[in-house]
Amino acid sequence: MSGPLKLRALDDEDLGVVSAFLQDAIVPLAEMEFVPGEKRFALVASRFRWENCPESADMPAAGQAPRATGDASLADGVVPYERVSCGLAFDGVEAVRRRGLDPRDRGRILELLGMRIEAGAVTLEFAGAAALRLEGTRITCRMGDLGDPWPAQSRPRHPGGEAL
């Protein structure tokens, strides 16, 4: 298994890579903050460690251990999936627009589907048609894992039962 991930995104291509690593991250609304005076938007998420996900594992039902597929660790009942806390900071953010989100609903938990990069903005798209649009002329991003990973019982699934 690989160590903690630490990335910096300075352009659209870099942001695409960060988006891929953050797909299916769990983000509590209470763990997001926009600091206008610093032009910074930050959040803490629980990200699925796609980089360590065994491609040969059969997709388990929620709450079940994966079935063996030739990988000895799977045959031993070891869960091959992991999540880790991850910090994400965007600099150069001049405004934040919300769709389908009430900032007063601090207990809401969101699932990040990905980031869409546009001229002058980065949009974080969440399940349930919710989104945050970060606007700025030169947005950069830093992402880093925080602490040790923990076992996850299943791999994220999307409508139609498809695992990514």
Buried (B, 14 or more C-beta within 10 A) or exposed (E): EEEEBEBEBEEEEBBBEBBEBBBBBBBBBEBBEBEEEEBBBBBBBBBBBBEBBBEEBEEBEEEEBBEBEEBEEBEEEEBBBBBBBBBBBBBBBBEBEEEEBEEEEEEBEBBBBBBBBEEEBBBBBBEEEBBBBBBBEEBBBBBBBEEEBEEBEBBBBEEEEEEE
